[in-house]
Amino acid sequence: MFGKKRIHFDSIDSTNTYARQLIRDNRPSEGTVITADYQTAGRGRLDRRWTAQPASNLLASFVMYPQRPPDEWGGLPLLAGCAACEAIAVVSGLHPHVKWPNDVLIGTAKVCGVLVESGSLGEQGWAVTGIGINVNQLAFEGEFRLEPTSLAREAGRSFDLDTVLTTLCTSLDSLYRQWTDEGNAAVIARWKKLTRMLGRRISVMDGGESRSVTAIDIADDGALLVLTDEGLQESVRVGDVSILPEDETA
Ligand code: BTN
């Protein structure tokens, strides 16, 4: 179902912004995907920008009308990260892994980001799941919180963007169906298989504060469970986390 209807732009401000407007104006069918060769105002989490060179990377936003209760929608970013991670592995043969809440990394570098936005129109809840995968871009200019990479940089060859999109749609179809039928537990189990961060020391940044804790699990609602140095278990729901190198664990 994902990708059966596709709206493509050579250039647009943001595929997520367009999808949100489309939902308000036209109620497109679930699974409709908005793609673009270029975004003039691509958006990331926490009000960050998402930039990509023209016609190099996958920039896609998927329309969803989730049937699960709203308190389970925290599973959507995990679901999208898993779908992207699996699609990247299938098309490239590389070994990506997921980082809470919604990044896909190859080694320590970021290859994909997910921005889920949601709301409701009367009784109808909606979500727009935006996925940016760095596919063929070789050089990245600017300052990045996590070093960026792309499939082409890692694999040493270029990839067909439509094939990446089709593979992503197949992964999303399967995971979203499973989530609709079984809820967050199924997605969290999948996510745990695709991550390398559980059991690792991580830095949690919330506002201006940063502290080191140990990542231990994912809660039923999608929050990250951590163990503080004082032995307390806490849930992280917002902010940013980074995995500390093995030799910085003191
Ligand atoms: C992040 O890592 O902070 C999330 C990045 C999400 C980027 C994608 S690209 C397609 C869609 N349109 C946007 O403006 N953002 C998302």
Residues whose N, C-alpha, C, O or C-beta is under 5 A from the ligand:
A	BS01	BTN	S14 T15 N16 A41 G42 R43 G44 R45 W50 L59 A60 S61 G113 V114 L115 G130 I131 G132
